[in-house]
Amino acid sequence: NITGTQQDCLGMTPLHILACSTEHDMDIHRSLIEKYPNNLITEDKWGDLPILYAFWGNAPWEVIQLLVESLKSYFPNHALDWGRMIVTLGEADEPDSIRNLFDTHQNHFSDQNINWEECAVELGRSQGASTETFQFLLRLNVANRLDAFGVGKWQNKVENFINECSGDENAREKQARLLYSNLASCEQLKEATWLLELALWKANIDAYRSPIHGQSGEGRSHFRINCGVQQILPIVVSFLSPKWESNL
């Protein structure tokens, strides 16, 4: 039946409209998907898929799960435009929907890439997104990266930076770019400090193995603890750490 795939004046298929509904019948959802699976990847006039409207309308989790499983079953190689969906929900000021979309991506589509920096930049210059939603998106994305730092001072600086992000669209766009630039610098610095620590550790071991000292009976852990890293690294990190001022 052609009506099952017919698009209205907004480019919406019956599955789009059903996903927008406040009432959800799982049998109708299943029947529509089974008969017209192409609706799952049909875009409306804004370029959006039915699953976006399910997130946007806070559809029951069973509906989201059905759409996810159907997409993976019928179209396993189809890449969803996660960045577009995140920005759309952000412009609608829907942080809870963004959270649900983020969790779905992490649990079911983690192999599909999201350019978080571009999402933040685009949302930052949007007039529709509130400062709270903009800050929420920044926190959501950087959480795992902050945990990987393992440096409390940096974690606090990032959190303070995000709390101070505000202002007009131009200011928020610059703040987003500065945040991701500084995060990349910290990650590079973290990697470099590991290399420096290993170099100091090896130098200490080599010194105790030299003819002057002879063969030491101390274990490797002793040399790591006493290689001077506690005195040297804070100075290096302090000197190379990026500035986090957000008031641009």
N, C-alpha and C positions, 0 to 999 in steps of 0.2 A: 504494500500500500504506500503510495507516494507521500501521503500525509505524514507518515512516520519520520520522514527526513526533510520535510518542507520547512523552510525558514521564513519567519515573519518579517515585517518591515524593519526590525532591529537585528535581523540575521540570526535570531534565536530558533533553535530546534525545539521540539517537544521536551527533550531532555534538559535543555537550558531552563525552560519554563518550570519543569518539575523540580529542578534543583533550587529554584528561587522560591518555591512554595513554602508556606509555613506549616503545611500539613504534608506528611510523607507516608506513602504506602509502599512498603518494600516490594510487594508483589508487582505493582505497576512499574517500579524502577527496574526490577529484574526483567520483566517482560519487554519493556522498551529497549533495554540494552541488548537483550538476546536477539531481538528482531532487527534492530538498527544500531549495530555497534559503532558504525562510523560517526554517530552523533557524539561519541565520547571525545573525538578529536576535531569536531567541526567548530570553527570560530564564528562568533557573532560579529557585528559591525565594528566592535571595539577590539576585536582580536582575542576575545576571551572564550574559554572552554567552560562546559557545565560544572566541572569540579571547582572552579573559582567561586561560582555562585553558591555552591554547597558550603564552602568555607565562609563566605561573606554572610550568608544567612544563618550561620551557626546550626547547620543541619545536624540531625542526630549522628552519633559516631557510626552507627550501622550503615548509614547512607554513604558517608565518607569512605568507609572500609569497602563497600561494594564498588564504588567508583574506582578506588585505587586498585583493587584486585582485578577489575574488568580491564582497566588500562594496561596493567601488566600482562594480562592474559591475551587480550586481542591485539595489543600494539606494544610488544615488549621492547621494540627499538625506537619508540617515539619519545623524543626529548621534550619535556614540558618546559615552558618558559617561566621558571620559578621567579626570576627577577621581576618580570612584568607583573606577576600575581602579587608579589610582596609590595611593590610600589602601588598597585591599584588598591590593595587593602589599607596601606598606609595613608594614601590620600583620602580614603573614606574614614580615617581615624578609627580603625578597628584592630587594636593591639591584640585582643584575645584571638581573633581570626588569624592574625599573623603567627601567633604562638602555635595554634593548631596546625597551620600550614608548615611551619618550621619542623614540628615534631613528625609530621607525615613525611617530609623530605628526609629527615634523619633516619627514620625507621624503615622506609620503603624505597627511597630513590636516592640514597646517599652517593651513588655512582654518577648522578647527574650534577653538573657544576652550577654553582650560584656565584655570580660576581657581586659579592656583598658590598664592595666599595662603591661600585656604580649604583647599586640600590640605594645606599645611604646618601650618595651625592644627589641622585635624582629626587629622592624623597625630601632631602634637605632644601632643595630649591622649589619644592611644591608649596603652593599657598594653602592647599587643603589639609596638609598634615600638621597636627599640633606639635608643639615642642615636646610634650610628654611622649607622643608616639614616636617621634624622631629619636629621642633618647632611648626609648624602649628597644627600637630596632638596633641601635648601636650596642646596647648591653647584650642583647640576644646573640648577636654575631660574635662578639669578642670574648664571651665567657670562656669558651674552650681554650682560646689562645692565651687568656690570662692565667688559667690554671697551669698551662704548660710553662709559663715563666718561672713559677716557683719563687718569685722575688716579691715579697710583700710591699716593698716601697714602690715598685713599678705598678703593681695592682692598684694601690691606693691612688697613684697619680692618674691612672686611666679612669678610675671611678670618679675622681674629682673633676677631671677634664669633661667627662660626659655630663655630669651634673651642671656644669657651667655652659654647656652648649645651648644656645638660644639665639634670639635675634631674628632678623629678616632672612629671606631666602638666600641672599648672597653670603651672609655671614655663616649660615648653617652649612652651605656647600663647602666653604673654605674649611670650616671646622671638621667636617667629615674627611676631607682629603688630608688634613693635618693629622687626624687621629690614625688613619691607616698608614700614613708615612712613618709616624713615630712607632707604631706597632712593628712595622717591618724593621726599623732600626734596632728596636729592642731585641727582636728575634735574632738578628744578625749578631748583635752584641752578646747575647746569651750563648750563641754557638762559639763565638770567638773566645769567651771566657773559659769555656770548657777546654778548648785547645791550649789556652795559656796555662790553665791548671795542670793539664797533663804534661806540658813542657816543663813546668817547675818541678813536678813530681819526678819526672825522669832525670832532670838535672841533679836533684838531690840524691837519687839512687846512684847515679853515675859518680857523684862526688865521693860517696862512701865506699864505692868499689875501686876507687883510684889507689895507686900504690902508696899514696901518702897515708890514707886511712886504713888500707888493708881490707880484708873481707869482714864486713859487719854482720853480726848475727841478727840484726833487727829485721822485722818483717816489712813487707811493702806498705802496709797500712801506717806504720810508724813514719815512713818517709813522706807519705801523702799528707799526714796531719802536720808534719813539721817542715814542710817545704816552703813556707812563707806565703802561701796563698791567702791566708786570712788577713795579712797586712797589705799585700800587693793588689788583690782584686778590687777591694772597695775603692782604692784610689783610681784604678783604671776605669771602673764602671762610672764613678762620679764624673770623671773627665769626659767620657764618651757618651753618656746618657743624653738622649734628645730632650729638648725643652718642650713642656706640655702646655704652655699658655694657650688658652682657647679664646681669649679676648682679642680678636683680630680686627 
